[in-house]
């Protein structure tokens, strides 16, 4: 007998791969810390963000992602609500916003707000994208705000002071003008658009001319709208001479018509007029001040005199600005984007955007649940996104690590409850939500999640690449790239969580009223529900087989006595001892009538 | 040039170590409770002793009839004395490597292997009560693993 093989069923739990990946993540983080320490740069926020992101990669990533996605979605909603953009356009904008944000390191909500301005102005598609892209790059180079820069670009277009110039050229011009402008970017944009810009544009000045004037005037301390408007009024006076003004100019030796014609010349009108006055002053000995006063009017004497004194600077600046090109903007942005601070900021923004994308992936479903409707259960069952989430390699990222982390605020909802509980704004909605319906959904999604976890475990056996590919497939390459250094090892560790899990495949799931009603009818179902409730109060747990409807006690190693219900025996509690139904005789069997 | 301040490295390291320890404990609990589930399941595979098959002689000796209406019905083994069935229990739980845990469940009677695997008198497949027990325990082990490993990740 001793030679016989013993009859032993062996159960093995192997967390080796999980442990290895966790070690890898740990090592990477330590390596990062060491490298960073040696490099001696400074970026507190990034450091905190990075370490926090890794520490809480499991717990926080989805909550944060959904929070970001909610904010992002709010912007998208604003675009749709306020600009009248179609749903398709808004959908397309999601990618555009993230792309621009990733490239320029400006937060996606700011870029979204910039798009809001553009869409409100009626621009759509490629032209809208181009404008925001240029505005963002301009804002990065000039250190300005992307929204106001966008508004300025829109304003410039509307004032038609940049005819024949591409948006990129205008952006480059703004960058160059900002270099000459003494004062904030806002004061420059205030000159280029709005009341001042409009007044100057009305005189036929183009953008470069206005910007060059602004450069010299701002250096002399002219920053108020009043002085610029006075200049515009003076120019208008020259361009539209009256009989009396013509007579006055004639007395000074100036031909009003020639002066008006010169002033109306786009791009160089003002400069040419000032040169004419200067020549006339030298020729006749009339003071410039007098000539300016009689041509432009007394209100603009100061500023025009300043411009006249710096006529060469105005002229040079004008020439330079007229030569602005989109290529130069790209070069300038390229230089800026190579700077360390920008790169760190970009990394941070890209990580945020990756998480926003992650959150967006979940958000439609979350929103659907939050805004509960009668068809929500079916929606979840049929929605391809849920299937995708459940079957993809990323499932365990939130399935194993995230979904079960939150306190049981919303009852026994393995996946949804935890995801939703992460979202502060949705918390209040759930207070008024039908928890029974939530439970139904949870039952469905939990079952799907179980299958997904198995699929993931199996996928994980194919190696890390499979997990990475799955992650990238779901969240996009950008997302993978953004978090690969830190989060990915942990995510993949969870993804590659290859405990010999094959035994676990099955269709048992939590007992819910919906599932009871699926297999049992009317009073029978009510009886079962009541009995289970009583037993659960005693601490006994039950599972239901989705395929057969059999409800079994979760024995978990207790004595082999169990409680059970099945569709063949109705609502009477079946007590099994050693596999035998010891109460069967007491059961009133009304089998087929009870089964749907 | 300033300095980079990386915070949370120690906490991160501790969190990782703690997580790994929790996973190892979960693995141990999984194989332990899983072994009990398999044991329970294996016991459920047995057919109750047919009524009338047990007789006691005047001298007190107990006999179990195994022929005619009392014959075995494959693949379920039929309880005669109940010794093999009663002896099914968790035999060991051991750590076989870092984060690797193993448990074994089975009967202790000498003739149990004959029942499970067959013999020259019992053709194969014989009465694979352990195999069937494992097979039927899948769903319960599934639920157990799901619960334990998710708890460990909380």
Contacts between the chains, C-beta under 8 A, distances in Angstrom:
chain1	res1	chain2	res2	distance
A	1	B	110	4.2
A	1	B	111	7.5
A	4	B	110	7.5
A	4	B	113	4.2
A	4	B	114	7.7
A	5	B	113	5.9
A	5	B	117	7.4
A	6	B	106	6.0
A	6	B	112	7.9
A	6	B	113	6.9
A	7	B	106	4.5
A	7	B	107	5.8
A	7	B	112	4.9
A	7	B	113	5.4
A	7	B	115	7.9
A	7	B	116	4.5
A	7	B	117	7.6
A	7	B	130	5.1
A	8	B	91	6.3
A	8	B	104	4.3
A	8	B	105	6.7
A	8	B	106	4.1
A	8	B	130	7.9
A	9	B	35	7.8
A	9	B	38	5.0
A	9	B	42	7.2
A	9	B	104	7.0
A	9	B	105	4.8
A	9	B	106	6.2
A	9	B	130	5.2
A	9	B	133	6.9
A	9	B	134	5.0
A	10	B	102	6.1
A	10	B	103	7.1
A	10	B	104	5.3
A	11	B	30	7.7
A	11	B	31	4.9
A	11	B	34	4.5
A	11	B	35	5.7
A	11	B	38	6.6
A	11	B	102	7.0
A	11	B	103	4.9
A	11	B	104	7.8
A	11	B	105	7.4
A	11	B	141	7.5
A	12	B	31	7.0
A	12	B	96	7.7
A	12	B	100	7.1
A	12	B	101	7.3
A	12	B	102	5.0
A	13	B	26	7.9
A	13	B	27	3.6
A	13	B	28	7.6
A	13	B	30	4.8
A	13	B	31	5.1
A	13	B	34	7.9
A	13	B	100	7.2
A	13	B	101	4.8
A	13	B	102	7.7
A	14	B	27	7.6
A	14	B	97	7.9
A	14	B	99	7.1
A	14	B	100	4.9
A	15	B	20	7.8
A	15	B	23	4.9
A	15	B	24	6.3
A	15	B	27	5.2
A	15	B	99	3.7
A	15	B	100	7.1
A	16	B	97	6.8
A	16	B	98	7.0
A	16	B	99	5.5
A	16	B	100	6.0
A	18	B	20	7.8
A	18	B	23	6.0
A	18	B	99	7.1
A	19	B	20	5.4
A	19	B	23	7.2
A	19	B	24	7.8
A	19	B	98	6.3
A	19	B	99	4.5
A	22	B	16	5.2
A	22	B	19	6.4
A	22	B	20	5.3
A	23	B	16	7.8
A	23	B	20	7.9
A	25	B	16	6.5
A	26	B	12	7.3
A	26	B	13	5.9
A	26	B	16	4.5
A	26	B	17	7.9
A	29	B	9	6.7
A	29	B	12	5.4
A	29	B	13	7.5
A	30	B	9	6.8
A	30	B	13	7.2
A	32	B	6	7.4
A	33	B	6	4.6
A	33	B	9	4.8
A	36	B	4	4.4
A	36	B	6	5.3
A	37	B	4	6.6
A	37	B	6	6.9
A	39	B	4	6.5
A	40	B	1	5.6
A	40	B	2	7.4
A	40	B	3	5.5
A	40	B	4	6.7
A	41	B	1	6.8
A	41	B	2	6.7
A	41	B	3	7.4
A	41	B	4	5.0
A	42	B	1	7.4
A	42	B	2	2.9
A	42	B	3	5.6
A	42	B	4	6.1
A	42	B	5	7.9
A	43	B	4	6.3
A	44	B	5	5.7
A	47	B	4	5.9
A	47	B	5	5.6
A	47	B	6	4.8
A	47	B	7	6.3
A	48	B	7	5.9
A	48	B	8	7.5
A	50	B	6	7.6
A	51	B	6	6.0
A	51	B	7	5.6
A	51	B	8	3.5
A	51	B	9	6.7
A	51	B	12	6.2
A	52	B	8	6.3
A	54	B	8	7.8
A	54	B	12	5.8
A	55	B	8	5.3
A	55	B	11	5.9
A	55	B	12	4.7
A	55	B	15	5.7
A	58	B	153	6.8
A	400	B	149	6.8
A	400	B	150	6.3
A	400	B	153	5.2
A	401	B	153	5.2
A	403	B	150	7.8
A	404	B	150	4.1
A	404	B	151	7.2
A	404	B	153	6.2
A	404	B	154	5.6
A	405	B	153	7.0
A	405	B	154	5.3
A	414	B	150	7.6
A	450	B	142	6.9
A	450	B	146	6.1
A	453	B	146	7.3
A	494	B	153	7.6
A	497	B	149	7.6
A	499	B	27	6.9
A	499	B	30	7.7
A	499	B	145	7.1
A	499	B	149	7.0
A	501	B	145	6.4
A	503	B	34	8.0
A	503	B	134	7.6
A	503	B	137	7.6
A	503	B	138	5.4
A	503	B	141	5.0
A	503	B	142	7.0
A	503	B	145	7.8
A	504	B	138	7.0
A	504	B	141	5.8
A	504	B	142	3.6
A	504	B	145	4.8
A	504	B	146	6.8
A	505	B	138	6.6
A	505	B	142	6.4
A	506	B	138	5.1
A	506	B	139	3.5
A	506	B	142	4.3
A	506	B	143	7.7
A	507	B	139	6.9
A	508	B	139	4.0
A	508	B	140	7.1
A	508	B	142	6.3
A	508	B	143	5.3
A	543	B	139	7.4
A	543	B	140	7.8
A	543	B	143	5.7
A	545	B	139	7.0
A	552	B	140	7.9
A	554	B	140	6.9
A	554	B	143	6.3
A	555	B	36	7.9
A	555	B	37	6.6
A	555	B	40	5.6
A	555	B	140	7.0
A	556	B	33	5.6
A	556	B	36	7.4
A	556	B	37	6.9
A	556	B	140	7.8
A	556	B	144	6.4
A	557	B	32	7.4
A	557	B	33	4.5
A	557	B	35	7.8
A	557	B	36	2.9
A	557	B	37	6.1
A	557	B	40	7.4
A	558	B	36	7.8
A	558	B	40	8.0
A	560	B	40	4.3
A	560	B	43	5.3
A	560	B	44	6.8
A	576	B	44	7.7
A	578	B	43	5.6
A	578	B	44	6.9
A	578	B	46	7.2
A	578	B	85	7.4
A	579	B	43	6.5
A	579	B	44	3.4
A	579	B	45	7.0
A	579	B	46	6.5
A	580	B	48	5.6
